[in-house]
């Protein structure tokens, strides 16, 4: 199983390079299935067209538009393989068939029917599958969210029983942090599913979150590597004792969240259930949640202030619901802040080492970085900080934990 991202198929010449890699793998005795993304920049171009037509486009129609990028790449890749003397056939999500739920723009895969892929392989063909897309039970085209081609690749690999899934991208592996942010970042040879899952959820862009979830669930080894060289990349695998010995594996950051602060919510047992239930019903994900006693006293009983984060892309859609449910809970107002970032440290070794969080807070304090909220798990610590301090925080944490 091979997957090629947008930069790997960004030009016709690069698509020809992909075709040669696929044929080389086939000539080495492998059955080859390749998942392709849209050409770099194409999805953004398509979505921008939709936003020129309407400020808040219908989600179903957006998926119809966005899915065409991968359709073009799949057909071009199949043609390039044929031009190189090989046999290939392209497949779209509804042809495979990749069945998803009906959550447009962030659909989740339910089942994959690999029959047509197996038929193509039996005929000596390379199967080229359009990533990022599927179809729901109503026959509507759905997309899997940003980075969804990774999810397609790992899910198809699991469904076909592939021995490994190679993710070809424009970097040569997973790094201790973003090399564009920190010059001292270094490549990681092996990383556990759990660590990669946390890094992906916290802003690391190398692998999409759900692709790691599927790989971990089905035990699919994932090899992240460059499509422009033959250098060994990073293997994402089951954890072992060697991996557990490293306290902090990497530093991640995410500039894509907004902070919501609701004042004076009624402090009742069901208040949080009503607030976050209303958001969940509208398929709006929230992340860090902090509840504190309201600063101002109320004659109507106890009150609480609630702070949480959600994707900036969901903020415009969420505001009316937040204010509506806030009023029903007696809130005195809601405030929104978009100039924030989340910085995180991740490592299996945190389970058995104390003082890691305290060290992180001291490193940030020494750089005069104000922490606005904190979230932890067994193997990660995350802090919300001012957006302007992101680069300084990432570099300080990377150096402070000896990752360079």
N, C-alpha and C positions, 0 to 999 in steps of 0.2 A: 504494500500500500504506500503510495506516494501522494503528497499534497504540495501544491505550489501556490504561494501567495501572490498578491497583486504586483509587487515589484518583480517577481520572478517571471511574470507573464506580461510585463508592462509594455513591451514592444513586440513586433512581429519577429525580430531577431531573437529576442529572449524566448519567445514561444518555440522557435526552432530549436533552441538549446534544450528546452524542456523535452521536446520530442526526441532528441538524441539521447537524453538521460533515460527516458522511458524505454527506448529500444535497447539500450545497453543493458538495462535490468532484465528485459525479456530474453535477450540473447545469452544472458548468464544463467538461464534456466528457470526464471521466475514467471509466474502469472502476474501480470501487472494491471493494477487498478489505480488510476490517478484522479485526484480531486483538484479542481482548479478554482481560483478566485477570479473576480473581475479584474481587468487590467487596472493598474494603479491609477487612482484618481477618478475612475469611471463611475463608481457608486456615488461619490460626492457630486459629480456632475449631474447625474440623473436625479438625485434628491434635490439639488439646487433648482432644477427645472420645475419640479413639483412646487417648491416654495415660491417660485416666481408666479405661479398660477394662483395659489392660495396660501394664506399665512399659516393655517393649521390644516394640512391635507388629511384626507380620510386615510386611515391606516391600511385598509385593504388595498386601495389603489396604489399607495406607496409601495407595498410589497410587489404588486404587479410590475411597477416601474423598476424597482431596485433589482429584481431577479434577472432582468435581461442582461445585465453586465456579465454574469457567469455563463449565461447561455451563449453569448458571443465567444467567450474565451474557450468554452468546451468544444465548440464546433471548429474554431481555428486550430486548436491543439490537435484534434483528430485529423484535420486536413494536413497539418505539418508532419504528423507521423506517417500518413499515407504518402506524402511527398518524399519522405526519407526511405520509402520502400517497405514500410510496415503496414500492418492492418490495424484499424482502429474504428471505434464507434462511440459517438457521444450520447450521453443520457442526461436528461433534465430530472429534477427532483420528482416530478409526478410520473416519470417513466420508469423509475427504478423499482419500486415506488417507496419514497421516504414519507411516511405518514406522520403528521404532526398534530398538535392541538391547534386551536383556532386563535392563538394569541399573536396577532399580526405584529411584525417587527421584532418579536422575541419569542417565537414559537419553540416548543420543546418537542423533540422527536419521540414518537411512541413506538413505531415499528419500522423495519426496513425489509423489503422483499428483494433478496439478492438473485432471484431466478434469472432475470435478463442479463445481469452481469456475468453469472456463471455460464450462461449460454454463449455470450460473446467470448469469454476466455476459452471455452471448449473449441471454438472456431479459430483459435490462434490470434484473436484480436486483443488489443489493449483497450480496456474500458475507460473512457474519459467521462467523469461525472461532474456536473455543475455543482459546485459547493454552495453553501449559504441558504439553500432553498429546500422546500418540501411542499406538501399539499395536505390540506385538512380533510376531514370527513365529508365536507360539502363540495370538495373539488376546487376550493379556492387556493391559489398560490400563497404560500407563507414564506417568510424569511426568518432566520435564526438569530438575528442580532449581529452587531459588529463582531468580526472575527468568526462568524458562523461557519466558514469553510473548514476551520480546524475541527469544529464539532462534527460536521458532515464526515470528515476524513476518519476520525477516530470511531465514530458510530458505525460507519460502513466497514471499517477494519474489524470491529467487534462482531458485526453481523456475519461477515464472511470467514471469521476465524483466522484472520491474518496473523502472522508471527510477530509483526511489528508495524508501526506506522511512522513513516518518515515525513516530517514536516519541513519542507524546504522554504526558506525565507531569505531576507536580505541581510541577516546577521548569522554568525557562525555558531550560535548556541545561546544558552541562557547565561546572563551575566549577574554578578553580585549586585549590581544596580544598573541603571540606564547609562551606557557609555557616553551618550550625548550630554548627560548631566554631570557625570563624574569621570574624569580622565583616568582615574586609578581603578576603575571597574575591571574585573577579570572574569574570564569564562569559567563556568562550573562544569566539570566533567560529568558528574552524576548528581541527581537531586531526587528526593522522594516525591511521591504523588502528593502527600500532605503539604509539604513545603511549597511545591509548585502551585497547588490549589490555593494556598494562602496568598502567594505572590500574585497570581492571576486575579484573585478577587480584590487585591489591594492596589491594582493599577499597572502591574507589569504587563506589557503589551505583547510579549513573545508568543504566548499561548492563550487562547480563549478559555474562560473559566469552565464552561460546560464540557469542553473537550477533555479537560483534565479529570473532571468528575466521571465521565464515561470511561476513560482509560483506567482509572483507579477501580471502578466497579467491576470491569471486565478483565482487569489484569493485562491490558495491552501496553507493552513497552513503547514509548514514544521517543523518537530520535529527532531532536531539533538541530537542523544543520543548514549551511549556506547552499543556495542553488548556484553560486558562482565559483565554488571550489569543491575539492574532494576531501577537505579537512574534516576530521571527526568532530561532531558537534557535542551536544549535551543529551544524555540519556535520562529520561524521566521514568523511574522504576519504583518497585516496592522498597520500603525502608529496610535498612539493616544496621548492624552495630556501628559500622564505620560512619554512616550518615548521622547516626544519633550522637556521635561524639562532638559534632560541631555545634557550638552554642547559637551563633547567628549565621545564617546562610546568605541572607541578602537584605537589601533595603529597597523598599518600593515607595512610590508616591503616586498620587492621583489628584489631578486638578479638575476632575469632572463633576464634583459634587457641589451642592448648594446647602446652606444651613437654614433651617426653619426654626423660629423661636415663637412659641405660643404662650401668651401671658394669662395667668389667672384661670386655668382650667379647673373645673369642679373636681375636688379630690375625692372621687367616689370609686368604689371597687371596679366598676365597669367602664370608667372614663377612657383608659388606654385601649381597652378592647374596642370601644366604639370608634375612637379616633383612627387607630391603625387598621381596624377592620374596614373602614370606609375607603382607605387608600388601597388596601389589598384587593378589594372588590373591583377597583379600577385598574388593577395590574400595575400599581406604582410601588416600586421597591424602596424601602427605607433601610438605612444602615445604622449609624451610631445614634443611640437614644439616651438622653439624660433627663431625669425628672428630679426637680428640686422643689422645696416649699416656696410658695410665692413670696416675693419680697414685701408686697403690700398686704395688709390685713383686709379681710372682707367681712361685712356684716351678715353675709349669707352662708357662712361656713368656711371650712378649710379650702384652700386653693393651692394649685401647683403650677409651676412653669415647666414647660416641656420643650426640649431642644432635640432636633434630629436632623439627619442629613439624607438627601435623596439626589438622584442624578439631575444635573442642571437641565438636561434635555426634557425631563418630566416636570420641571417647575411650573412652566406656564399652564400646563394642563392641570396640575395639582392644586394651584392656588385657589380656584373657586371652591373645590371640595374641602380644602383645609379650612377656609374661612367659614364655610357653611357649617361643617361639623364643629368647628371651634365655637361658633355662636350658640349652637345647641348645647354645648358643654359649659356655657357661661363665660367663655374666654373674653378678656378685655381687648385683645388685639393679637395680631400676628406680624412678625418681622422676618425679612428674608435677606440673606447675605450670600453673595456669589464669589467674593474674592477670598476664597479659602482653599486650602489644600490638605490632603491627608498624607502623612508620612508614616511608614511602618517598618518594623524590623521583624524578621521571620527566621525561625530555626528550631529543629527538633530538640536541640540541646537545652532549650529553655525549660523543658519538662523537669530536668534534674539539676538546674543551676538557679540559685536565688540571686536577687539583686540586679537582674537584667533590666527590669523596668526602671529601677532607680538610676541606673547608669545612663539609660536613654534620656531621662528627664534632666539629669545633670549636664549631659552633653548639649542638649538644647538650651538649657539655662545659660551655660557658658557662652553661647552664641547670641544670647538675648532674644531667643525665639519664644514668643508667648504661646502657651498651650491652651487651647480653647475647649477641648474635650478629649477624653481618653477612652479607648476600648481595648480589651485584652482577650486572648484565648490561651490555650495551653502552649501554643507555639508562635504567638505573635503579640506585638504591642503596637497600637496605632494611636496617633495624635492628630487632632485638627489644629492647623496653624495658619497664620496669615499667608496668602498666596505669594506675596513678595519674598517671603523667607524660604521658599521651597528649595532652591538650589543650595543655599547655605546649610540648611538642615540636612539634606541628603548627603552632602559631602562631609559634614561633621560626623554624622552617624557612621558613614562608611569607614572613615578614618578611625573613629573612636572604638569601633568594634574589630579593628584589624583586618578588614576585608580586602584591602588593596594589595 
